[in-house]
Amino acid sequence: MVLQILGSGCPKCQKLAQNAQAAIDKVGFEASVEKVTDSDKITDMGVVMTPALAIDGEVKSVGKVLSADMIADMLRS
């Protein structure tokens, strides 16, 4: 499982990446966090507002910094 953080690397993107890693640690799944900063790749995924979170290539959240608990709930479902 791969959690992708889509964004320029701004403070909100960094916080979302931290929360994603915390969620992975919390649920104990085998997963990794990948940062996608290439604007062409981001728009190819249909994202126009960052930060965004994708799980295995499927965009799950756009324009929000989700909490670790919210991301953990997504991983469990």
N, CA, C and O atoms as a GROMACS GRO file, in nm:
protein
  308
    1MET      N    1   0.085  -0.117   0.000
    1MET     CA    2   0.000   0.000   0.000
    1MET      C    3   0.089   0.123   0.000
    1MET      O    4   0.189   0.130   0.072
    2VAL      N    5   0.051   0.221  -0.083
    2VAL     CA    6   0.126   0.345  -0.093
    2VAL      C    7   0.032   0.462  -0.070
    2VAL      O    8  -0.070   0.475  -0.137
    3LEU      N    9   0.068   0.547   0.024
    3LEU     CA   10  -0.004   0.672   0.048
    3LEU      C   11   0.075   0.782  -0.019
    3LEU      O   12   0.192   0.803   0.012
    4GLN      N   13   0.010   0.852  -0.111
    4GLN     CA   14   0.077   0.958  -0.184
    4GLN      C   15   0.029   1.094  -0.133
    4GLN      O   16  -0.091   1.118  -0.120
    5ILE      N   17   0.125   1.181  -0.103
    5ILE     CA   18   0.096   1.317  -0.064
    5ILE      C   19   0.122   1.403  -0.186
    5ILE      O   20   0.236   1.412  -0.231
    6LEU      N   21   0.019   1.465  -0.238
    6LEU     CA   22   0.031   1.546  -0.358
    6LEU      C   23   0.035   1.693  -0.318
    6LEU      O   24  -0.058   1.745  -0.257
    7GLY      N   25   0.145   1.759  -0.354
    7GLY     CA   26   0.159   1.900  -0.322
    7GLY      C   27   0.301   1.946  -0.342
    7GLY      O   28   0.391   1.868  -0.373
    8SER      N   29   0.320   2.075  -0.323
    8SER     CA   30   0.449   2.139  -0.351
    8SER      C   31   0.554   2.117  -0.243
    8SER      O   32   0.672   2.145  -0.264
    9GLY      N   33   0.512   2.066  -0.128
    9GLY     CA   34   0.606   2.052  -0.017
    9GLY      C   35   0.588   2.162   0.086
    9GLY      O   36   0.674   2.183   0.171
   10CYS      N   37   0.477   2.233   0.078
   10CYS     CA   38   0.446   2.342   0.171
   10CYS      C   39   0.425   2.285   0.312
   10CYS      O   40   0.417   2.164   0.329
   11PRO      N   41   0.416   2.371   0.412
   11PRO     CA   42   0.394   2.322   0.549
   11PRO      C   43   0.270   2.233   0.565
   11PRO      O   44   0.273   2.138   0.642
   12LYS      N   45   0.162   2.264   0.493
   12LYS     CA   46   0.042   2.180   0.501
   12LYS      C   47   0.069   2.042   0.442
   12LYS      O   48   0.022   1.941   0.494
   13CYS      N   49   0.143   2.038   0.333
   13CYS     CA   50   0.179   1.910   0.271
   13CYS      C   51   0.266   1.828   0.366
   13CYS      O   52   0.249   1.707   0.379
   14GLN      N   53   0.360   1.894   0.431
   14GLN     CA   54   0.448   1.825   0.525
   14GLN      C   55   0.369   1.770   0.643
   14GLN      O   56   0.396   1.660   0.689
   15LYS      N   57   0.271   1.847   0.692
   15LYS     CA   58   0.189   1.801   0.804
   15LYS      C   59   0.104   1.681   0.762
   15LYS      O   60   0.088   1.587   0.840
   16LEU      N   61   0.050   1.685   0.640
   16LEU     CA   62  -0.029   1.572   0.591
   16LEU      C   63   0.058   1.447   0.580
   16LEU      O   64   0.013   1.337   0.612
   17ALA      N   65   0.182   1.463   0.536
   17ALA     CA   66   0.275   1.350   0.528
   17ALA      C   67   0.305   1.293   0.666
   17ALA      O   68   0.311   1.171   0.683
   18GLN      N   69   0.324   1.380   0.764
   18GLN     CA   70   0.347   1.334   0.901
   18GLN      C   71   0.226   1.258   0.954
   18GLN      O   72   0.240   1.153   1.017
   19ASN      N   73   0.107   1.311   0.928
   19ASN     CA   74  -0.015   1.245   0.974
   19ASN      C   75  -0.036   1.111   0.904
   19ASN      O   76  -0.084   1.016   0.966
   20ALA      N   77   0.000   1.103   0.777
   20ALA     CA   78  -0.012   0.977   0.703
   20ALA      C   79   0.081   0.872   0.764
   20ALA      O   80   0.041   0.757   0.782
   21GLN      N   81   0.204   0.910   0.796
   21GLN     CA   82   0.298   0.816   0.856
   21GLN      C   83   0.248   0.773   0.994
   21GLN      O   84   0.260   0.656   1.031
   22ALA      N   85   0.193   0.867   1.070
   22ALA     CA   86   0.139   0.834   1.203
   22ALA      C   87   0.022   0.736   1.190
   22ALA      O   88   0.007   0.647   1.273
   23ALA      N   89  -0.060   0.754   1.087
   23ALA     CA   90  -0.174   0.663   1.066
   23ALA      C   91  -0.125   0.523   1.031
   23ALA      O   92  -0.180   0.424   1.080
   24ILE      N   93  -0.022   0.514   0.948
   24ILE     CA   94   0.035   0.384   0.913
   24ILE      C   95   0.088   0.315   1.038
   24ILE      O   96   0.064   0.197   1.060
   25ASP      N   97   0.160   0.391   1.120
   25ASP     CA   98   0.214   0.336   1.244
   25ASP      C   99   0.101   0.290   1.337
   25ASP      O  100   0.113   0.188   1.404
   26LYS      N  101  -0.007   0.366   1.339
   26LYS     CA  102  -0.119   0.336   1.428
   26LYS      C  103  -0.190   0.207   1.390
   26LYS      O  104  -0.223   0.125   1.477
   27VAL      N  105  -0.214   0.187   1.260
   27VAL     CA  106  -0.289   0.068   1.216
   27VAL      C  107  -0.198  -0.052   1.196
   27VAL      O  108  -0.246  -0.166   1.192
   28GLY      N  109  -0.069  -0.029   1.184
   28GLY     CA  110   0.026  -0.139   1.171
   28GLY      C  111   0.028  -0.205   1.035
   28GLY      O  112   0.074  -0.319   1.023
   29PHE      N  113  -0.020  -0.136   0.933
   29PHE     CA  114  -0.020  -0.191   0.797
   29PHE      C  115   0.118  -0.176   0.735
   29PHE      O  116   0.196  -0.088   0.773
   30GLU      N  117   0.147  -0.262   0.640
   30GLU     CA  118   0.269  -0.250   0.559
   30GLU      C  119   0.239  -0.148   0.450
   30GLU      O  120   0.169  -0.178   0.354
   31ALA      N  121   0.292  -0.027   0.466
   31ALA     CA  122   0.263   0.081   0.372
   31ALA      C  123   0.377   0.181   0.374
   31ALA      O  124   0.461   0.181   0.464
   32SER      N  125   0.378   0.265   0.272
   32SER     CA  126   0.480   0.370   0.265
   32SER      C  127   0.414   0.501   0.225
   32SER      O  128   0.304   0.504   0.171
   33VAL      N  129   0.486   0.610   0.253
   33VAL     CA  130   0.439   0.743   0.216
   33VAL      C  131   0.530   0.794   0.104
   33VAL      O  132   0.652   0.792   0.115
   34GLU      N  133   0.467   0.839  -0.002
   34GLU     CA  134   0.540   0.891  -0.118
   34GLU      C  135   0.494   1.034  -0.141
   34GLU      O  136   0.374   1.062  -0.142
   35LYS      N  137   0.589   1.124  -0.161
   35LYS     CA  138   0.555   1.264  -0.188
   35LYS      C  139   0.559   1.287  -0.338
   35LYS      O  140   0.658   1.256  -0.404
   36VAL      N  141   0.451   1.342  -0.391
   36VAL     CA  142   0.441   1.374  -0.534
   36VAL      C  143   0.439   1.526  -0.546
   36VAL      O  144   0.341   1.590  -0.508
   37THR      N  145   0.547   1.582  -0.599
   37THR     CA  146   0.557   1.728  -0.609
   37THR      C  147   0.551   1.778  -0.753
   37THR      O  148   0.542   1.898  -0.776
   38ASP      N  149   0.555   1.687  -0.850
   38ASP     CA  150   0.552   1.725  -0.991
   38ASP      C  151   0.410   1.771  -1.026
   38ASP      O  152   0.315   1.694  -1.019
   39SER      N  153   0.397   1.898  -1.065
   39SER     CA  154   0.265   1.955  -1.090
   39SER      C  155   0.192   1.884  -1.204
   39SER      O  156   0.069   1.874  -1.202
   40ASP      N  157   0.264   1.835  -1.304
   40ASP     CA  158   0.200   1.761  -1.413
   40ASP      C  159   0.139   1.631  -1.363
   40ASP      O  160   0.028   1.596  -1.402
   41LYS      N  161   0.210   1.559  -1.278
   41LYS     CA  162   0.158   1.434  -1.221
   41LYS      C  163   0.036   1.463  -1.133
   41LYS      O  164  -0.061   1.387  -1.134
   42ILE      N  165   0.044   1.573  -1.057
   42ILE     CA  166  -0.068   1.609  -0.969
   42ILE      C  167  -0.193   1.638  -1.051
   42ILE      O  168  -0.301   1.589  -1.019
   43THR      N  169  -0.179   1.717  -1.156
   43THR     CA  170  -0.297   1.748  -1.239
   43THR      C  171  -0.344   1.627  -1.318
   43THR      O  172  -0.463   1.613  -1.343
   44ASP      N  173  -0.252   1.539  -1.356
   44ASP     CA  174  -0.292   1.415  -1.424
   44ASP      C  175  -0.381   1.328  -1.336
   44ASP      O  176  -0.463   1.251  -1.385
   45MET      N  177  -0.364   1.342  -1.204
   45MET     CA  178  -0.447   1.265  -1.110
   45MET      C  179  -0.579   1.337  -1.081
   45MET      O  180  -0.659   1.290  -1.001
   46GLY      N  181  -0.601   1.453  -1.147
   46GLY     CA  182  -0.726   1.525  -1.132
   46GLY      C  183  -0.731   1.619  -1.012
   46GLY      O  184  -0.838   1.664  -0.974
   47VAL      N  185  -0.615   1.647  -0.954
   47VAL     CA  186  -0.609   1.732  -0.835
   47VAL      C  187  -0.578   1.875  -0.876
   47VAL      O  188  -0.481   1.900  -0.948
   48VAL      N  189  -0.662   1.969  -0.830
   48VAL     CA  190  -0.639   2.110  -0.860
   48VAL      C  191  -0.608   2.191  -0.735
   48VAL      O  192  -0.566   2.306  -0.744
   49MET      N  193  -0.629   2.131  -0.617
   49MET     CA  194  -0.600   2.198  -0.491
   49MET      C  195  -0.521   2.104  -0.401
   49MET      O  196  -0.556   1.987  -0.386
   50THR      N  197  -0.415   2.156  -0.344
   50THR     CA  198  -0.331   2.073  -0.257
   50THR      C  199  -0.338   2.127  -0.115
   50THR      O  200  -0.380   2.241  -0.095
   51PRO      N  201  -0.300   2.049  -0.017
   51PRO     CA  202  -0.248   1.913  -0.029
   51PRO      C  203  -0.360   1.814  -0.059
   51PRO      O  204  -0.477   1.839  -0.030
   52ALA      N  205  -0.321   1.703  -0.117
   52ALA     CA  206  -0.415   1.596  -0.147
   52ALA      C  207  -0.354   1.464  -0.102
   52ALA      O  208  -0.232   1.448  -0.094
   53LEU      N  209  -0.442   1.370  -0.072
   53LEU     CA  210  -0.399   1.237  -0.030
   53LEU      C  211  -0.456   1.134  -0.126
   53LEU      O  212  -0.576   1.135  -0.154
   54ALA      N  213  -0.370   1.047  -0.175
   54ALA     CA  214  -0.414   0.935  -0.258
   54ALA      C  215  -0.364   0.807  -0.193
   54ALA      O  216  -0.255   0.801  -0.136
   55ILE      N  217  -0.447   0.705  -0.201
   55ILE     CA  218  -0.409   0.574  -0.150
   55ILE      C  219  -0.409   0.478  -0.268
   55ILE      O  220  -0.512   0.458  -0.333
   56ASP      N  221  -0.294   0.420  -0.295
   56ASP     CA  222  -0.274   0.332  -0.411
   56ASP      C  223  -0.325   0.396  -0.540
   56ASP      O  224  -0.390   0.331  -0.621
   57GLY      N  225  -0.294   0.525  -0.557
   57GLY     CA  226  -0.326   0.596  -0.680
   57GLY      C  227  -0.467   0.653  -0.687
   57GLY      O  228  -0.500   0.722  -0.783
   58GLU      N  229  -0.551   0.626  -0.588
   58GLU     CA  230  -0.688   0.678  -0.586
   58GLU      C  231  -0.696   0.797  -0.491
   58GLU      O  232  -0.668   0.784  -0.371
   59VAL      N  233  -0.733   0.913  -0.544
   59VAL     CA  234  -0.740   1.034  -0.465
   59VAL      C  235  -0.854   1.022  -0.363
   59VAL      O  236  -0.968   0.995  -0.399
   60LYS      N  237  -0.820   1.043  -0.236
   60LYS     CA  238  -0.917   1.029  -0.127
   60LYS      C  239  -0.954   1.162  -0.064
   60LYS      O  240  -1.063   1.176  -0.008
   61SER      N  241  -0.865   1.262  -0.072
   61SER     CA  242  -0.889   1.390  -0.008
   61SER      C  243  -0.815   1.499  -0.084
   61SER      O  244  -0.702   1.479  -0.129
   62VAL      N  245  -0.880   1.615  -0.097
   62VAL     CA  246  -0.820   1.727  -0.169
   62VAL      C  247  -0.837   1.855  -0.087
   62VAL      O  248  -0.947   1.885  -0.039
   63GLY      N  249  -0.728   1.929  -0.072
   63GLY     CA  250  -0.734   2.060  -0.009
   63GLY      C  251  -0.748   2.059   0.142
   63GLY      O  252  -0.783   2.161   0.202
   64LYS      N  253  -0.722   1.946   0.205
   64LYS     CA  254  -0.737   1.935   0.351
   64LYS      C  255  -0.614   1.868   0.412
   64LYS      O  256  -0.546   1.788   0.348
   65VAL      N  257  -0.587   1.905   0.536
   65VAL     CA  258  -0.486   1.834   0.614
   65VAL      C  259  -0.562   1.740   0.707
   65VAL      O  260  -0.609   1.780   0.814
   66LEU      N  261  -0.575   1.616   0.665
   66LEU     CA  262  -0.647   1.517   0.745
   66LEU      C  263  -0.566   1.480   0.868
   66LEU      O  264  -0.443   1.479   0.866
   67SER      N  265  -0.637   1.449   0.976
   67SER     CA  266  -0.569   1.404   1.098
   67SER      C  267  -0.524   1.260   1.079
   67SER      O  268  -0.570   1.190   0.989
   68ALA      N  269  -0.433   1.217   1.164
   68ALA     CA  270  -0.386   1.079   1.160
   68ALA      C  271  -0.502   0.982   1.182
   68ALA      O  272  -0.508   0.876   1.120
   69ASP      N  273  -0.595   1.018   1.271
   69ASP     CA  274  -0.710   0.931   1.298
   69ASP      C  275  -0.799   0.918   1.174
   69ASP      O  276  -0.849   0.809   1.145
   70MET      N  277  -0.819   1.027   1.104
   70MET     CA  278  -0.903   1.022   0.982
   70MET      C  279  -0.838   0.934   0.876
   70MET      O  280  -0.906   0.857   0.808
   71ILE      N  281  -0.708   0.946   0.861
   71ILE     CA  282  -0.637   0.865   0.762
   71ILE      C  283  -0.639   0.718   0.805
   71ILE      O  284  -0.657   0.630   0.721
   72ALA      N  285  -0.621   0.692   0.934
   72ALA     CA  286  -0.626   0.554   0.985
   72ALA      C  287  -0.762   0.492   0.956
   72ALA      O  288  -0.769   0.374   0.920
   73ASP      N  289  -0.869   0.568   0.971
   73ASP     CA  290  -1.003   0.517   0.941
   73ASP      C  291  -1.016   0.482   0.792
   73ASP      O  292  -1.078   0.381   0.758
   74MET      N  293  -0.956   0.563   0.705
   74MET     CA  294  -0.958   0.533   0.562
   74MET      C  295  -0.882   0.404   0.532
   74MET      O  296  -0.925   0.324   0.449
   75LEU      N  297  -0.771   0.384   0.600
   75LEU     CA  298  -0.690   0.265   0.576
   75LEU      C  299  -0.763   0.140   0.622
   75LEU      O  300  -0.751   0.034   0.559
   76ARG      N  301  -0.837   0.150   0.729
   76ARG     CA  302  -0.909   0.034   0.781
   76ARG      C  303  -1.027  -0.006   0.694
   76ARG      O  304  -1.065  -0.123   0.691
   77SER      N  305  -1.087   0.091   0.623
   77SER     CA  306  -1.207   0.059   0.544
   77SER      C  307  -1.176   0.016   0.403
   77SER      O  308  -1.266  -0.014   0.326
   0.00000   0.00000   0.00000
